[in-house]
Amino acid sequence: MTPPGKPTGTDTLSGRPPRRRARAGVPLPLLLPALLGLAFLLVPLLALVARAPWRTLPEQLTSAEVWDALQLSLLCATAATAVSLVIGVPLAWLLARVEFPGRGLVRALVTLPLVLPPVVGGVALLMALGRNGIVGQWLDSWFGVTLPFTTAGVVVAEAFVAMPFLVISVEGTLRAADPRYEEAATTLGASRFTAFRRVTLPLIAPGIAAGAVLAWARALGEFGATITFAGNFPGRTQTMPLSVYLALQSDPEAAIALSLVLLAVSVAVLAGLRDRWMSAG
């Protein structure tokens, strides 16, 4: 019999070990750096909101230049996300479900754009898809397709940096999904593709949606690879981040207004994914 006042080792209602209560006291050597880190992250964002030209904000956001950049950004980010879905979901399935030599290396290469400086990614795209690039020269000579400094080039640059977010999210969801459902479907006569389309896709739909939102937000905020590979031509390749960079040199209020739009999008993405990011395992 357990003595009174002594923990039994399991929760009587759930059968799980009881959670230990965190101590109320916080060590001062940890509290001060933590508050400093919080201020370091929040103060710049609060300063952006505080210095926003709220009176002229509607005029700033409805100007022709801003509207063109916003439309182009939304169009290119959506197209880049669509490209990422078409080729990224099968890639995630390959990494999660198929055993092959060098799978770890392939996974590392897929996630490389996450840590690669965006400008370096733009240079790499030029070397590969430029007019004299390894692949670009054949696209130009055979099909007359030139990607650099075009709207299509913006989509390619954004997809290059955004697709790893989708692949990582979908691969993690696939690893968490039970593969026996797919095996049961194949034993009942369904092909592997039919099992993937009818069984696997509905199971991993939340992971695909979360990865697509992350990829879209990353594509919307892309700067380095876009300006390196696609240039900065108003109405053709000048997206919101590029417009912010130019406006900061001549019209700071317009730069702040555009930054507020991108900040609002980022907050909306985090709010939409709060259950995925903040839920306890």
C-alpha positions in Angstrom: 0.0 0.0 0.0 1.4 3.4 -0.9 2.0 5.8 2.0 -0.2 8.9 1.9 1.4 11.9 0.4 3.8 9.9 -1.7 3.4 9.7 -5.5 2.2 6.4 -6.8 4.2 6.6 -10.0 1.1 6.6 -12.2 -1.9 8.9 -12.7 -5.0 7.2 -11.3 -7.2 8.5 -14.0 -5.0 8.1 -17.1 -2.6 5.4 -16.0 0.3 7.6 -17.1 3.2 8.7 -14.9 2.4 12.0 -13.2 4.0 15.1 -14.6 6.4 16.9 -12.3 5.5 20.4 -11.6 8.1 23.0 -12.7 9.7 24.9 -9.8 8.3 28.4 -9.4 11.7 30.0 -9.1 13.7 30.9 -12.2 17.5 31.3 -11.9 18.4 34.9 -12.5 21.4 33.9 -14.8 18.8 32.3 -17.1 16.0 34.8 -16.8 18.0 37.8 -17.9 19.5 36.3 -21.1 16.0 34.9 -21.9 14.4 38.3 -21.6 17.2 39.9 -23.6 16.7 37.3 -26.4 12.9 38.0 -26.4 13.5 41.7 -26.6 16.1 41.2 -29.4 13.4 39.4 -31.5 10.4 41.6 -30.7 11.7 45.1 -30.5 12.5 45.4 -34.2 9.1 44.1 -35.1 7.4 46.5 -32.7 9.5 49.4 -34.0 8.3 48.5 -37.5 4.7 48.7 -36.4 5.3 51.9 -34.4 7.0 53.7 -37.2 4.4 52.7 -39.8 2.8 55.6 -41.7 -0.7 54.6 -40.7 -2.3 57.8 -42.1 -0.9 57.4 -45.6 -0.9 53.6 -45.5 -3.9 53.1 -47.8 -2.3 55.5 -50.4 1.0 53.7 -50.1 -0.5 50.2 -50.6 -2.8 51.3 -53.5 -0.1 52.9 -55.6 0.5 51.4 -59.0 4.1 50.3 -58.2 3.1 48.6 -54.9 0.1 46.9 -56.5 2.2 45.6 -59.4 4.8 44.2 -57.0 2.1 42.6 -54.8 0.3 41.0 -57.7 3.5 39.6 -59.1 4.6 38.3 -55.7 1.3 36.5 -55.1 1.3 35.1 -58.6 4.9 33.9 -58.5 4.6 32.5 -54.9 1.5 30.6 -55.8 3.1 29.2 -59.0 6.3 28.3 -57.1 4.2 26.4 -54.5 2.3 24.6 -57.3 5.7 23.5 -58.8 6.8 22.4 -55.4 3.7 20.3 -54.9 4.0 18.6 -58.2 7.6 17.5 -57.8 8.1 17.8 -54.1 5.4 15.4 -52.8 6.7 12.5 -55.0 10.2 13.3 -53.8 9.1 13.2 -50.2 7.4 9.9 -50.8 10.5 8.5 -52.3 12.6 9.6 -49.3 10.1 8.2 -46.8 9.0 5.0 -48.4 11.8 3.7 -50.7 15.1 2.3 -49.4 18.0 2.9 -51.8 21.7 3.5 -51.5 22.7 7.0 -50.6 19.2 8.0 -49.4 20.8 10.0 -46.5 22.9 11.9 -48.9 20.0 12.7 -51.2 18.0 13.9 -48.2 20.9 16.2 -47.2 21.1 17.6 -50.7 17.4 18.2 -50.7 17.6 20.2 -47.5 20.7 22.1 -48.6 18.8 25.2 -50.0 17.6 25.7 -46.4 21.1 26.7 -45.3 22.6 27.8 -48.5 22.9 31.6 -48.9 20.1 32.7 -51.3 22.5 34.6 -53.4 24.6 31.5 -53.9 21.4 29.7 -54.9 20.8 32.3 -57.5 24.3 32.0 -58.9 23.9 28.2 -59.0 20.7 28.6 -60.9 22.4 30.9 -63.4 25.2 28.3 -63.9 22.6 25.6 -64.5 19.7 27.4 -66.2 21.3 30.5 -67.6 21.6 31.0 -71.4 25.1 29.5 -71.2 24.3 27.2 -68.4 24.6 23.4 -68.3 20.9 22.9 -68.9 19.9 26.4 -70.0 21.9 26.3 -73.2 19.9 23.3 -74.4 16.6 24.9 -73.4 17.6 28.0 -75.4 18.8 26.2 -78.5 16.2 23.4 -78.6 13.0 25.1 -77.3 13.9 28.8 -77.3 13.2 29.0 -73.6 15.2 31.6 -71.6 14.5 31.6 -67.8 16.9 34.3 -66.3 15.4 37.8 -66.0 11.9 36.6 -66.7 8.8 36.1 -64.6 9.3 32.3 -65.1 12.8 32.8 -63.6 11.2 34.3 -60.5 9.0 31.2 -60.1 12.1 28.9 -60.6 14.1 30.9 -58.0 11.3 30.8 -55.5 10.6 27.2 -56.0 14.3 26.3 -55.5 14.4 27.9 -52.0 10.9 27.0 -50.9 10.4 23.4 -52.0 12.6 21.9 -49.2 10.1 23.2 -46.6 7.4 21.2 -48.4 9.5 18.1 -48.7 10.5 18.0 -45.1 7.0 18.5 -43.9 5.5 15.8 -46.2 8.3 13.4 -45.5 7.7 13.7 -41.7 4.0 13.1 -42.2 4.7 10.1 -44.4 7.0 8.6 -41.8 4.3 9.1 -39.1 1.6 7.5 -41.3 1.1 3.7 -41.0 2.3 2.1 -44.3 0.1 -1.0 -43.6 -2.8 0.9 -45.1 -1.0 1.1 -48.4 0.1 -2.5 -48.2 -3.6 -3.5 -47.6 -4.7 -1.6 -50.6 -2.1 -3.3 -52.8 -3.1 -6.7 -51.5 -6.6 -6.0 -52.6 -5.5 -5.4 -56.1 -4.7 -1.7 -56.2 -1.6 -0.5 -57.9 1.1 1.4 -56.0 0.0 4.6 -57.6 -3.7 4.0 -56.9 -2.9 3.2 -53.3 -0.9 6.4 -53.1 -3.7 8.5 -54.6 -6.6 6.9 -52.8 -5.1 6.0 -49.4 -1.8 7.8 -48.8 -2.8 11.3 -50.0 -5.9 11.6 -47.8 -3.8 10.5 -44.8 -1.0 13.0 -45.3 -3.2 15.9 -46.5 -2.7 17.9 -43.4 1.1 17.6 -43.8 0.9 18.6 -47.4 -1.2 21.6 -46.5 1.2 22.7 -43.8 4.2 22.3 -46.1 2.5 24.1 -48.9 1.7 27.1 -46.7 5.3 27.2 -45.4 6.6 27.0 -49.0 4.3 29.7 -50.1 5.3 32.0 -47.3 9.0 31.3 -48.0 8.5 32.0 -51.7 6.7 35.2 -51.0 9.6 36.5 -49.0 12.4 35.3 -51.3 15.0 38.0 -52.2 18.6 36.8 -52.8 18.0 34.1 -55.4 15.4 36.1 -57.2 17.4 39.3 -57.7 20.5 37.2 -58.7 18.7 34.9 -61.2 15.7 37.0 -62.3 16.9 40.6 -61.8 14.8 43.5 -60.7 12.5 44.7 -63.5 9.3 46.5 -62.4 6.2 44.6 -63.6 8.2 41.6 -64.7 10.5 40.4 -61.9 10.2 43.0 -59.1 8.5 41.2 -56.3 7.6 42.6 -52.8 11.0 42.0 -51.1 12.8 43.7 -54.1 10.4 46.6 -54.0 11.0 47.0 -50.3 14.8 47.1 -50.9 14.4 49.8 -53.6 11.9 51.9 -51.7 14.1 52.0 -48.6 16.6 54.0 -50.6 14.2 56.7 -51.8 10.9 56.4 -49.9 11.2 54.8 -46.4 7.5 55.1 -45.7 6.7 53.0 -48.8 9.3 50.5 -47.6 7.7 50.3 -44.2 4.2 49.9 -45.7 5.4 47.0 -47.9 7.2 45.4 -44.9 4.0 45.5 -42.9 2.3 43.5 -45.6 5.0 40.8 -45.5 4.9 40.9 -41.7 1.1 40.4 -41.7 1.5 37.4 -44.1 4.1 35.8 -41.9 2.0 36.3 -38.8 -1.0 34.8 -40.6 1.0 31.8 -41.6 2.2 31.2 -38.1 -1.3 31.6 -36.7 -2.6 29.1 -39.2 0.0 26.6 -38.3 0.0 27.2 -34.5 -1.4 23.7 -33.8 1.4 22.0 -35.8 4.2 24.2 -34.4 3.0 24.5 -30.8 1.2 21.2 -30.0 2.9 19.0 -27.4 4.1 15.6 -28.5 
